[in-house]
Amino acid sequence: NCLDTATLASLQFAVHHLKVKVLAVLGHELCGAVKAAMLPQDKIEQEPSELEQALKGIKVGLDENTLQLISDSRAQDREAVCTNVRRQVERLSVDKGIMTKVREQELMIVGAFYE
C-alpha cells in the first residue's frame, strides 16, 4: 500500500542480492487501505498510531480534489487505487540503486491494477 522503510529495504535486498528482474506494484479493486486513506484527517487521527501513519502515507499521494470530481464511487475507488500505484512507482524511481539497475536494463518496475 505504501513504500515504507522496511518495504524499501526488502525490495533493495531483492534487487541487489537476489537479482530479481521485475518489481511489480500491484493495486486491487476495493482496497480497504486506500479507501480508509480517503477518510477525513480527523478520522484517520483516531486510529492506532501505526495504522494512522500508514494511512497518512497513502493519503499524501492521493489527489483528493480530483478524486472528489468523480461521482461514481466505484470509479473513484479505482482511480484512487491507480493513483496510489503510480505514487509508489514514483517513489521507487528515486532510489539510486534501483534506478541504476533499470538504466542498465537489469530491472523493470511496473505498476498494475486488478479487479
C-alpha positions as CSV (number, residue, x, y, z in Angstrom):
1,N,0.0,0.0,0.0
2,C,2.8,2.4,0.9
3,L,6.5,2.2,0.4
4,D,7.9,2.4,3.9
5,T,11.4,1.8,5.2
6,A,11.0,-1.9,5.8
7,T,9.4,-2.5,2.4
8,L,12.0,-0.5,0.5
9,A,14.8,-2.3,2.3
10,S,13.2,-5.6,1.3
11,L,13.0,-4.6,-2.3
12,Q,16.6,-3.3,-2.3
13,F,17.7,-6.7,-0.9
14,A,15.7,-8.5,-3.6
15,V,17.2,-6.3,-6.4
16,H,20.8,-6.2,-5.3
17,H,21.2,-9.7,-3.7
18,L,18.6,-11.9,-5.2
19,K,18.9,-10.2,-8.6
20,V,15.1,-10.0,-9.3
21,K,14.3,-8.7,-12.7
22,V,10.8,-7.2,-12.1
23,L,9.3,-5.1,-9.3
24,A,5.5,-5.1,-9.6
25,V,3.5,-2.6,-7.7
26,L,0.0,-4.1,-7.7
27,G,-3.2,-2.4,-6.6
28,H,-6.5,-4.1,-6.3
29,E,-10.1,-3.1,-6.6
30,L,-11.8,-2.2,-3.3
31,C,-8.6,-1.8,-1.4
32,G,-9.6,-1.1,2.2
33,A,-6.4,0.8,3.0
34,V,-6.7,3.2,0.1
35,K,-10.4,3.7,0.9
36,A,-9.5,4.4,4.6
37,A,-6.8,6.9,3.5
38,M,-9.6,8.9,1.8
39,L,-11.3,9.5,5.1
40,P,-11.1,12.9,6.7
41,Q,-7.9,13.7,8.5
42,D,-9.6,13.8,11.9
43,K,-10.9,10.3,11.4
44,I,-7.5,9.0,10.5
45,E,-6.0,10.6,13.6
46,Q,-8.3,8.5,15.7
47,E,-6.7,5.3,14.5
48,P,-3.9,3.5,16.4
49,S,-0.6,5.2,15.7
50,E,0.9,2.6,13.3
51,L,-2.3,2.5,11.2
52,E,-2.6,6.3,11.3
53,Q,0.9,6.6,9.9
54,A,0.2,4.0,7.2
55,L,-3.0,5.8,6.1
56,K,-1.3,9.2,6.1
57,G,1.5,7.7,3.9
58,I,-1.1,6.7,1.4
59,K,-3.2,9.9,1.7
60,V,-0.3,12.2,0.9
61,G,-0.1,10.7,-2.6
62,L,-3.8,11.0,-3.4
63,D,-5.2,14.0,-5.2
64,E,-8.4,14.3,-3.2
65,N,-9.7,17.3,-5.1
66,T,-9.5,15.3,-8.4
67,L,-11.0,12.2,-6.8
68,Q,-14.0,14.2,-5.4
69,L,-14.8,15.2,-9.0
70,I,-15.6,11.5,-9.7
71,S,-19.2,10.9,-8.8
72,D,-19.3,7.1,-9.3
73,S,-18.0,5.6,-6.1
74,R,-16.5,2.5,-7.8
75,A,-14.7,4.7,-10.4
76,Q,-13.5,6.9,-7.6
77,D,-12.1,3.8,-5.8
78,R,-10.4,2.6,-8.9
79,E,-8.8,5.9,-9.6
80,A,-7.6,6.2,-6.0
81,V,-6.0,2.8,-6.2
82,C,-4.4,3.5,-9.5
83,T,-3.1,6.9,-8.2
84,N,-1.6,5.1,-5.2
85,V,0.1,2.6,-7.5
86,R,1.6,5.4,-9.6
87,R,2.8,7.2,-6.5
88,Q,4.6,4.1,-5.2
89,V,6.2,3.5,-8.6
90,E,7.4,7.2,-8.5
91,R,8.8,6.7,-5.0
92,L,10.8,3.6,-6.2
93,S,12.1,5.7,-9.1
94,V,14.1,8.0,-6.8
95,D,16.1,5.1,-5.3
96,K,19.6,5.4,-6.9
97,G,20.4,1.7,-6.7
98,I,17.2,0.5,-8.1
99,M,17.2,3.1,-10.9
100,T,20.8,2.1,-11.8
101,K,19.5,-1.4,-12.4
102,V,16.7,0.0,-14.5
103,R,19.0,2.1,-16.6
104,E,21.3,-0.9,-17.1
105,Q,18.2,-2.8,-18.3
106,E,18.6,-5.4,-15.5
107,L,15.3,-4.4,-13.8
108,M,11.8,-3.4,-14.8
109,I,9.4,-1.6,-12.5
110,V,5.7,-2.0,-13.4
111,G,2.5,-0.7,-11.9
112,A,-0.7,-2.7,-12.3
113,F,-4.3,-2.9,-11.2
114,Y,-6.5,-5.9,-10.9
115,E,-10.3,-6.3,-10.2
